[in-house]
Amino acid sequence: MTTFDKYPTTIVSESKHDVWEGSKHIVEQLKTIALDNNLIAIECYPGIDVDKLYRDVIQPLNADETIFTDDLFYSNHTITEMIKSNLTEDDVFGTFSPHSLKELLDDEKVKDVKEKMKNNHKKNIVIYGMGSSLFTEECSLIYVDISRWEIQQRFQQGMPNWKANNQDEQVSRKMKRSYFFEWPLADRLKKALLSKVDFWIDGNDIENLKLISKEKYLQGLNQIVSQPFRLVPFFAPGVWGGEWMREKFDLDKDPVNFAWCFNGVPEENSIFLQYGDCIIQTPANNVVFYHPTELLGNKVYGRFGSEFPIRFNFLDTIKGQNLSLQVHPTTEYIHEEFGAHYTQDESYYILHSEEDAVVYLGLKENIEKEEMIKDLKEAKKGNKDFDDEKFINRMRIKKHDHYSIPGGTIHSQGKNSVVLEISSTPNIYTFKLWDWGRVDLDGKPRPIHLHHGLNTIQWSRDENWVKEHLTSPNQLIAEGEGWYEERTGLHDLEFIETRRHWFSKIVYHETHDSVNVFNLVEGEEAIVESINGEFEPFIVHYAETFIIPEHIKEYSIRPHGPSIEKTIATIKAFVRV
């Protein structure tokens, strides 16, 4: 039986006070708010089902005037034209839009609405939709929030983007519009509103909305950064996906496979906050926005701002296939081409492998560069298969190996392994060079990005360079009774430091002035404890990723439960500052 907790929850309060579940109870509470303030603004993150929100919550309020903000912006076509240069013609890549919501508003429509609101100050008015908070300071402000993973599921079901008539467009293009336009736009506004929101609505479950007061919500966020915590993992199929996670984590039997598990990515993952018997799901990014210094540390915040710079996820190819042959951009390339501040440097920590498992890493010695470029171009046209054995360095792997993959390094995970991918957070800039001649799960070819890929490959990184620089050094750092600590990576080009601890006794840790991200890579169970009693003991199980906020400073980890008197291991990542 699996011990992996797929629904980790932080208990904030034994009481459900100031939490209202279901549309009926939400409406009742909002009606009491309307008695104190005749103007209610309901700000919505893009992806909220505003039609159902209107039917279930807004219409039953019976306000004298209801205003939908989508009607106050320029037309869908006009906005799409305004951001056209950011979206580009590429299926995957674009550049981040610098637009603000105010730039997208139709001034004449806004003028009419503000005049109407001014003249109707004695009437009850509800203004709702994205940007509703922009129209007045004197209001009760409600924020309806949703996780990015839920948004992606809704895209799969045909939901269009905000201010777009693209129900039938490819999900990848919907995601691109969100990634480069909607989400940065909405997140900038959300950061400005954090201290102003009076009530939050959990909009992830369309059939069971939940309302929580500002005080109770902030209590939950405060608790998160005062203790170790886990994010809610999500699992997704892929053309190369495997079967290890399905069996190990007792996942659903219906999906064709499970390729990914995102379990340490606050931009993508949620947090569950429990109040009595009610669970509020909130984007983990809100914790980063509201408590950046407590979570990240002053030095990391000073370097990255309110972005979580470390990412943990699983890649499963057991009984599956190879990942695409790919390369991530160098820092210079990603900045010049896409305006991003840093690139996706990464590493593969081998969590499980079969006897035939390999990684593809770097180039073979003395290859002909122009010949390889020609063959990749011919393979992209479908004229031939790319001969990876001729050009690409391939290495046998075993459990607990750790390989660095700085930007510019050709790489791929072969079949029959499970990788814990430890990387910097940007997760959209993967330049596929060759995809073994296959189509995706939807039957369509996966995009190949030779132009970007060939411009970023570091051709000097051949097998000798890889052996010297990118294979795990397992350098002993320190040791004591029942434990020792190793440096396992990453390369000097990468800003993430990783340390592995093998231990059968208690190990004392410090945060190194950075948020710490962990995974229990060996052993059934461990317990994280406070040195000074500032948080309750926190239990983790095999393969679970967990986060230690920087301001905790010192803590300990030891084997627990079935792992007592056994040797277990954690991998720990933090930012070199």
C-alpha positions in Angstrom: 0.0 0.0 0.0 1.3 3.4 -0.9 2.3 5.9 1.8 2.6 8.8 -0.8 0.1 11.4 0.2 -1.5 12.7 -2.9 -3.6 15.3 -1.0 -1.3 16.9 1.6 -3.3 19.3 3.8 -2.3 21.9 6.3 -4.7 22.1 9.2 -5.1 25.8 10.0 -8.0 25.7 12.3 -10.4 23.2 13.9 -13.2 25.7 13.4 -15.0 26.5 10.1 -15.8 30.0 11.4 -15.5 32.7 8.7 -15.5 30.0 6.0 -18.7 29.5 3.9 -19.1 26.5 1.6 -21.5 26.3 -1.4 -23.2 29.0 -3.4 -26.2 29.4 -1.2 -24.2 30.2 1.9 -21.8 32.4 -0.1 -24.8 34.5 -1.3 -26.2 34.8 2.2 -22.8 36.1 3.4 -22.4 38.5 0.5 -25.9 39.9 1.2 -24.8 40.9 4.7 -21.7 42.6 3.2 -24.0 44.6 0.9 -25.8 46.0 3.9 -22.5 47.6 5.0 -21.2 48.6 1.6 -23.5 49.0 -1.4 -20.7 48.4 -3.9 -19.2 44.9 -4.2 -16.3 44.2 -6.7 -15.7 40.6 -7.5 -12.2 40.3 -9.1 -11.7 37.1 -11.2 -8.5 35.3 -12.2 -8.6 34.4 -15.9 -10.1 30.9 -16.1 -12.9 31.4 -13.7 -16.3 30.3 -15.1 -17.9 33.7 -14.9 -21.2 32.5 -16.5 -21.7 30.0 -13.7 -20.5 32.5 -11.1 -23.1 34.9 -12.3 -25.9 32.3 -12.2 -25.0 30.8 -8.8 -23.7 33.8 -6.9 -24.1 37.2 -8.5 -27.7 37.0 -9.9 -29.1 35.7 -6.6 -27.7 38.9 -4.9 -30.5 40.8 -6.6 -28.3 43.9 -6.9 -29.9 47.1 -8.4 -27.1 47.2 -11.0 -24.8 44.5 -12.2 -21.7 45.3 -14.4 -19.6 42.7 -16.2 -16.1 44.1 -16.8 -15.4 42.0 -19.9 -17.8 44.4 -21.7 -15.6 47.3 -20.8 -12.4 46.1 -22.5 -11.6 46.4 -26.2 -13.0 43.7 -28.4 -11.4 40.2 -28.4 -10.0 40.9 -31.9 -8.5 44.2 -30.9 -6.8 42.8 -27.8 -5.4 39.8 -29.8 -3.9 42.3 -32.3 -2.4 44.3 -29.4 -0.5 41.3 -28.1 0.2 39.7 -31.5 3.9 40.4 -31.4 4.2 38.8 -27.9 2.3 35.7 -28.9 4.2 35.2 -32.2 3.3 32.5 -34.8 5.1 29.8 -32.9 3.0 27.1 -31.3 4.8 27.2 -28.0 7.1 30.2 -27.5 6.4 33.9 -27.2 7.6 36.9 -25.2 6.0 38.2 -22.0 3.5 41.0 -22.6 4.2 44.3 -20.8 0.6 45.4 -21.0 -1.4 46.4 -18.0 -5.2 45.9 -17.7 -5.8 49.6 -17.8 -4.2 49.7 -21.3 -6.8 47.2 -22.6 -9.9 49.2 -21.4 -12.1 51.1 -23.7 -12.0 54.6 -22.2 -15.5 55.6 -23.5 -17.1 52.5 -21.9 -15.2 53.1 -18.7 -16.3 56.7 -18.5 -20.0 55.7 -18.9 -19.8 53.1 -16.2 -18.0 55.4 -13.7 -20.6 58.0 -14.3 -23.4 55.4 -13.7 -21.7 54.3 -10.5 -21.3 57.9 -9.3 -25.0 58.7 -9.9 -26.2 55.5 -8.4 -24.3 55.7 -5.2 -27.4 54.8 -3.1 -28.1 51.6 -5.1 -26.5 48.2 -4.6 -24.0 47.6 -7.4 -22.0 44.4 -8.1 -19.2 44.7 -10.6 -17.5 41.4 -11.5 -14.9 39.9 -13.8 -11.2 40.5 -14.5 -10.2 44.0 -13.6 -13.3 44.8 -11.4 -11.0 46.1 -8.7 -9.8 48.9 -10.9 -13.1 50.8 -10.9 -13.3 52.0 -7.3 -11.4 52.1 -4.1 -14.6 52.3 -2.0 -16.0 48.8 -2.2 -16.0 45.4 -0.6 -13.5 43.4 -2.6 -13.9 39.7 -3.3 -11.2 37.7 -5.2 -12.2 34.5 -7.0 -9.0 32.5 -7.5 -8.1 29.3 -9.3 -5.0 27.1 -9.8 -3.1 26.9 -13.1 -3.6 23.1 -13.2 -7.3 23.5 -13.0 -7.2 26.1 -15.8 -5.3 23.6 -18.0 -8.0 21.0 -17.4 -10.6 23.5 -18.5 -8.7 24.3 -21.6 -8.7 20.6 -22.4 -12.5 20.7 -22.1 -12.9 23.5 -24.5 -12.7 26.7 -22.4 -11.4 29.7 -24.3 -8.8 32.1 -23.1 -9.9 35.4 -21.5 -11.0 37.9 -24.2 -10.5 35.3 -27.0 -12.9 33.3 -29.2 -10.6 30.3 -29.4 -12.6 27.4 -27.9 -11.4 25.0 -30.6 -7.7 26.1 -30.7 -4.9 23.7 -29.7 -4.4 23.6 -25.9 -0.7 24.4 -26.4 -1.7 27.7 -28.0 -4.2 28.5 -25.3 -1.5 27.7 -22.7 0.9 30.0 -24.6 -1.6 32.9 -24.5 -2.0 32.3 -20.7 1.7 32.0 -20.0 2.9 35.1 -21.9 -0.2 37.3 -21.5 -3.0 36.4 -19.1 -1.1 35.1 -16.1 1.6 37.8 -15.8 -1.2 40.4 -16.3 -3.4 38.8 -13.6 -0.5 38.2 -11.2 0.7 41.8 -11.3 -2.8 42.9 -10.4 -3.1 40.2 -7.7 0.2 41.3 -6.0 -1.2 44.9 -5.8 -4.5 43.6 -4.3 -3.2 41.2 -1.6 -3.7 43.6 1.3 -7.0 45.0 -0.1 -9.0 41.8 -0.6 -11.8 41.4 2.0 -12.8 37.8 1.0 -11.4 35.1 -1.2 -13.4 32.6 -3.2 -11.9 29.2 -4.0 -13.1 28.8 -7.6 -11.4 25.5 -8.4 -14.6 23.3 -7.9 -17.3 24.9 -10.1 -20.0 23.0 -8.3 -18.8 23.8 -4.8 -17.4 27.3 -4.4 -16.0 28.3 -1.0 -15.7 31.8 0.5 -13.2 32.7 3.2 -12.5 35.9 5.1 -9.3 37.8 4.6 -8.3 37.1 8.3 -8.7 33.4 8.0 -7.1 33.2 4.6 -4.0 35.1 5.7 -3.8 33.0 8.8 -3.4 30.0 6.5 -0.7 31.7 4.4 1.1 32.7 7.6 1.0 29.2 8.9 2.4 27.8 5.6 5.6 29.9 5.9 6.0 29.0 9.6 6.5 25.3 9.1 7.6 22.7 6.5 4.9 22.1 3.9 4.0 20.2 0.8 2.3 21.2 -2.4 -0.6 19.3 -3.9 1.0 17.1 -6.6 -0.6 16.6 -10.0 0.1 13.9 -12.6 -0.2 14.0 -16.3 0.1 11.6 -19.2 2.6 12.0 -22.1 3.6 10.2 -25.2 6.7 8.8 -23.5 5.0 8.2 -20.1 5.5 5.2 -17.9 3.9 3.0 -15.2 6.1 3.4 -12.1 4.1 6.3 -10.6 0.8 4.6 -11.3 1.8 1.6 -9.2 4.0 3.4 -6.6 1.5 6.1 -5.8 -1.8 4.2 -6.5 -2.9 6.5 -9.3 -6.0 6.2 -11.5 -6.2 3.2 -13.9 -7.8 5.0 -16.8 -5.1 7.4 -18.1 -2.9 5.8 -20.8 0.2 6.4 -18.7 1.8 8.9 -16.3 4.7 10.9 -17.7 4.9 13.8 -15.3 4.4 14.6 -11.7 4.6 18.2 -10.7 5.1 18.2 -6.9 7.4 21.1 -6.2 6.4 24.0 -8.5 4.5 26.8 -6.7 3.7 28.4 -10.1 1.7 25.3 -11.0 0.8 23.6 -7.8 -1.8 24.3 -5.1 -1.9 24.2 -1.4 -4.8 22.7 0.7 -5.7 24.7 3.8 -8.1 23.0 6.2 -10.6 24.9 8.4 -12.8 22.5 10.3 -14.1 20.0 7.7 -13.7 22.5 4.8 -10.6 22.5 2.6 -9.6 25.6 0.7 -7.5 25.1 -2.4 -5.3 28.1 -3.2 -2.5 28.6 -5.7 0.8 28.1 -4.0 2.1 31.2 -5.8 0.0 33.3 -3.4 2.3 32.3 -0.6 5.3 33.4 -2.7 3.5 36.8 -3.4 2.5 37.5 0.1 5.5 36.2 2.1 8.5 36.3 -0.3 11.1 37.1 2.3 9.9 34.7 4.9 9.7 31.9 2.3 12.6 32.6 0.0 15.0 34.6 2.3 16.2 38.1 1.8 19.0 37.2 -0.5 17.0 35.0 -2.8 14.1 37.5 -2.9 16.6 40.2 -3.7 17.9 38.2 -6.7 14.7 36.7 -8.1 11.9 38.9 -6.7 8.6 37.1 -5.7 9.4 34.1 -7.9 10.1 30.6 -6.6 13.4 29.7 -8.3 13.6 26.0 -7.6 11.5 23.3 -9.3 11.1 19.6 -8.4 9.1 17.1 -10.6 9.2 13.5 -11.7 9.6 12.1 -15.2 8.5 8.4 -15.5 9.5 6.3 -18.5 9.2 2.8 -17.0 7.6 0.6 -19.7 7.5 3.9 -21.7 9.7 5.7 -24.2 12.5 8.2 -24.5 11.9 11.8 -23.9 12.5 14.0 -26.9 16.1 14.9 -27.7 16.3 18.5 -26.4 18.2 21.4 -25.2 17.4 24.4 -23.0 18.6 27.9 -23.8 21.7 29.5 -22.2 21.0 32.5 -20.0 22.2 34.9 -22.7 19.9 33.3 -25.4 16.8 33.2 -23.3 17.3 36.8 -22.2 17.9 38.1 -25.7 15.2 36.1 -27.5 12.5 35.9 -24.9 13.2 38.6 -22.3 13.4 36.0 -19.4 15.8 36.7 -16.5 17.3 33.2 -16.2 17.1 29.9 -18.0 16.1 26.4 -17.1 19.3 24.8 -15.9 18.4 21.4 -14.5 19.6 18.0 -13.3 18.4 14.4 -13.4 18.4 12.6 -10.1 17.8 8.9 -10.8 15.1 7.8 -8.5 14.6 4.4 -10.1 16.1 2.6 -13.1 15.9 -0.7 -14.9 19.0 -2.5 -16.2 18.8 -1.0 -19.7 18.2 2.6 -18.6 20.3 5.3 -20.1 20.6 9.1 -20.3 21.6 11.0 -23.4 23.9 13.8 -22.3 26.2 15.9 -24.6 27.8 15.0 -27.9 30.1 12.2 -29.0 33.7 12.9 -29.5 34.9 14.5 -32.8 31.5 14.6 -34.5 31.0 16.7 -37.7 28.9 19.6 -36.6 27.6 20.5 -40.0 26.7 16.8 -40.7 24.7 16.6 -37.5 22.8 19.9 -38.3 22.0 18.6 -41.8 20.7 15.3 -40.4 18.5 17.0 -37.9 17.0 19.2 -40.6 16.3 16.2 -42.8 14.8 14.3 -39.8 12.5 17.3 -39.2 11.3 17.2 -42.8 10.5 13.5 -42.3 13.1 12.4 -44.9 15.1 10.2 -42.5 15.5 9.2 -38.9 18.1 11.0 -36.9 21.0 8.7 -36.0 21.4 9.5 -32.3 24.0 6.7 -31.9 26.3 8.5 -34.3 26.1 11.9 -32.7 24.8 11.8 -29.1 26.7 10.6 -26.0 24.7 7.9 -24.1 25.4 6.6 -20.6 24.1 3.7 -18.6 22.6 4.9 -15.3 21.7 3.5 -11.9 19.6 4.5 -9.0 20.9 7.6 -7.1 23.1 8.8 -9.9 22.8 12.6 -10.4 23.5 14.4 -13.7 23.8 18.2 -14.2 22.3 19.6 -17.3 23.2 23.3 -17.7 21.5 25.3 -20.5 23.0 24.6 -23.9 23.6 20.9 -23.2 21.8 18.3 -25.4 20.0 15.7 -23.3 17.2 13.2 -23.0 16.0 10.7 -20.5 15.9 7.2 -22.0 13.1 4.6 -21.4 12.8 2.6 -18.2 13.8 5.1 -15.5 12.3 7.5 -13.1 14.0 10.9 -12.8 13.6 13.5 -10.1 14.2 16.6 -12.1 15.7 19.4 -10.0 15.9 22.6 -11.9 15.4 26.3 -12.0 11.7 27.2 -12.5 11.2 28.4 -16.1 9.5 25.4 -17.6 8.3 26.3 -21.1 11.6 26.8 -22.9 12.5 23.3 -24.1 13.8 23.2 -27.6 13.1 19.8 -29.1 15.6 18.7 -31.7 14.3 15.2 -32.5 11.3 13.3 -31.2 12.1 9.8 -32.5 9.6 10.2 -35.4 6.4 9.9 -33.3 3.2 11.9 -32.9 1.7 13.2 -29.6 -1.2 11.6 -27.7 -3.5 13.8 -29.8 -2.2 12.3 -33.0 -0.4 15.5 -34.0 3.3 15.9 -34.5 5.1 17.5 -31.5 6.7 20.8 -32.4 10.4 20.7 -33.2 12.4 23.9 -32.6 15.6 23.5 -34.6 16.1 27.2 -35.1 16.3 27.9 -31.4 18.0 24.6 -30.5 20.8 24.9 -33.0 21.5 28.4 -31.9 21.9 27.4 -28.3 23.7 24.1 -28.4 27.1 24.3 -26.8 29.1 22.2 -29.2 32.1 21.8 -27.0 30.2 19.7 -24.5 31.3 16.3 -25.7 31.5 13.0 -23.7 34.8 13.9 -22.1 33.5 17.3 -21.0 30.3 15.6 -19.7 32.3 13.0 -17.6 34.4 15.8 -16.1 31.7 18.3 -15.4 28.2 16.9 -15.4 28.3 13.5 -13.6 27.7 13.4 -9.9 30.9 14.0 -7.9 29.4 12.6 -4.6 31.8 14.8 -2.7 31.8 14.3 1.0 31.0 17.5 2.8 30.6 16.4 6.5 29.8 13.4 8.6 28.8 12.5 12.1 27.4 9.6 14.1 24.9 7.8 11.9 25.0 10.3 9.0 27.1 11.8 6.2 26.5 14.7 3.7 27.5 14.7 0.1 27.6 17.4 -2.6 25.9 15.8 -5.7 25.8 18.7 -8.1 25.1 21.0 -9.7 27.5 22.5 -12.2 29.1 25.9 -11.4 27.1 27.4 -14.3 23.9 26.6 -12.3 22.7 28.6 -9.3 21.2 25.6 -7.4 23.2 23.7 -4.9 22.2 20.1 -4.0 23.2 18.1 -1.0 22.4 14.5 -0.2 22.3 13.1 3.3 22.5 9.4 4.2 21.4 8.9 7.8 20.2 6.4 10.3 20.3 9.0 13.1 19.2 12.6 13.5 20.7 15.2 11.1 20.8 18.9 11.8 20.2 21.3 8.9 20.5 25.0 8.2 18.8 26.8 5.3 21.9 28.5 3.9 20.0 31.8 3.6 17.7 30.2 1.0 14.4 28.3 0.8 15.2 24.6 1.0 13.4 22.0 -1.2 13.7 18.3 -0.3 12.7 14.9 -1.5 13.0 11.7 0.5 14.8 9.6 -2.1 15.4 6.5 0.0 13.5 5.1 2.9 9.8 4.9 3.9 9.4 7.7 6.4 11.2 10.6 8.0 10.3 13.4 10.5 11.2 17.0 10.3 11.5 18.8 13.7 12.1 22.3 15.0 15.2 23.0 17.0 13.4 25.6 19.1 9.8 24.3 19.0 8.5 26.9 16.5 6.6 24.3 14.4 4.9 20.9 15.0 6.8 17.8 13.9 6.3 17.2 10.1 6.2 13.6 8.7 7.2 12.8 5.1 7.2 9.6 3.1 9.1 8.1 0.3 9.3 10.3 -2.9 7.4 13.2 -1.3 8.7 16.7 -2.0 8.6 19.2 0.8 9.6 22.8 1.4 11.4 24.5 4.3 10.9 28.3 4.4 14.1 30.2 4.8 13.2 32.0 8.0 13.1 28.7 9.9 16.9 28.8 9.7 17.6 25.5 11.6 15.8 22.2 11.8 16.5 18.5 12.1 15.5 15.4 10.1 15.6 11.8 11.3 14.2 8.4 10.4 10.7 7.8 11.6 8.1 5.0 11.9 9.1 2.0 9.7 12.5 3.6 8.9 13.7 3.8 12.5 17.2 2.1 12.7 17.4 2.0 8.9 19.6 4.2 6.6 17.6 6.6 4.5 18.4 9.5 2.2 17.2 13.0 1.3 18.2 15.3 -1.5 18.2 18.9 -0.6 18.3 21.9 -3.0 18.9 25.6 -2.2 20.0 28.7 -4.0 23.7 29.5 -3.9 23.8 33.0 -2.4 
